[in-house]
Amino acid sequence: MTDPTEMSPGSALIFLASAFHGGGHNSVPDCVRTMHGLFFIRGHLRTEENQFLAIPRSKVREMSPKMLELLGYKKPTTALGIVDNMSPDQDMDGVWDRAAQ
């Protein structure tokens, strides 16, 4: 079952994350359609220990790319886990410096 929704600029649509969703045809020629997504997860679905704070930066710097990926320092194929719209492993020192400001 689908329920297509056509919206005017400035409109908002709120739906459950369990819903299948996708953007349809952009009906405004020569115009980029922008979207702002705000997503939350239940607190009990996260890891028991916060690896970003539990592991000293000096040890993180010595880890293999695979270990960094497993700990969440690399963006997966989705848009989750980004910092400043990029994968954290691309500039980890810069990410840490900006976080300290």
N, C-alpha and C positions, 0 to 999 in steps of 0.2 A: 504494500500500500504506500502510495506517495501522496504528499500534500504540497504541491508547488506553491511557493510564496513569492509574489512580486512586490518589491518594496521601493518606496521613494527614497531619495537621498536623505540621510539623517535618521532613517528608521532603525529600529533595533529588533532583533529576534532572539528570544531566549529559549533554549531547548536543552533537554537532558543529554549528557555525553553518550548515553547508550543509544541514541538515535543515529541512524545512518543519515549522513548529510553530505551535501556537495553543492558547489556553485553551478548554476545553470548558465545558459547563453547570456553573454553581456549584451544587452539590448541598446546600449548607448554607444554609437559609432565613435571611433577615434578617442575614446575615453578609457582610462584605466579604472577598474573597479577596485576600490580599497576596502579592506575589512579589518576590523580590530577584534581579535579573539582573546577572551579572558577565561582561563581554565584553572580549575582547582581539583585536587585529589583529596580523598579522605586521609587524615593524619595517620591512621593505622595501616595504610598501604605503603608507607615509606620504610626505609631501612631502619633497623634497630639503633645502629650507631651512625652518627653523622661523620662519614669518611672525610669530608672536606675539612673538618676541624680536628678530627682524631689523629690524623697522620701528619707529622711535621712536614713542612714544605721542603726541607732538605731531603727527606726520604722520597717525597713525590717527584722531585727533580731527577732522581736516580732511577725511577721506574721505567720499565719497558713500555712502548706504545700500547701493547695489548693490555697490560695491567692498568694503565691510565684509562683505557676504554672501559674496562670492567668496573672501575671505580666511578665512572661518570664524568671524567675529565675530557671526554670527547663526545661531540654531538652525534647521536645516532642518525639514521636516515630520516627521522622525523624532525620537526622543528623544536623538539624538547631539549632542554639542557644548554641552551645558548646563553652567552654573555655578550652584551653589546652587539647582538645579531650575528655572532660568529661562534664557532666551536672553541671552547676554552683552551684546548690544547694548542691552538695556533699562536697564542700569546699569553701563556700562563703568568709570567712575571708581570706583564702589563695589567692583567686582570687583578692580581693580588695587590699591585700598587694602587690601582684605582679604588679597590675595596678598602684600603687602609686610609684613604683620604677622608 
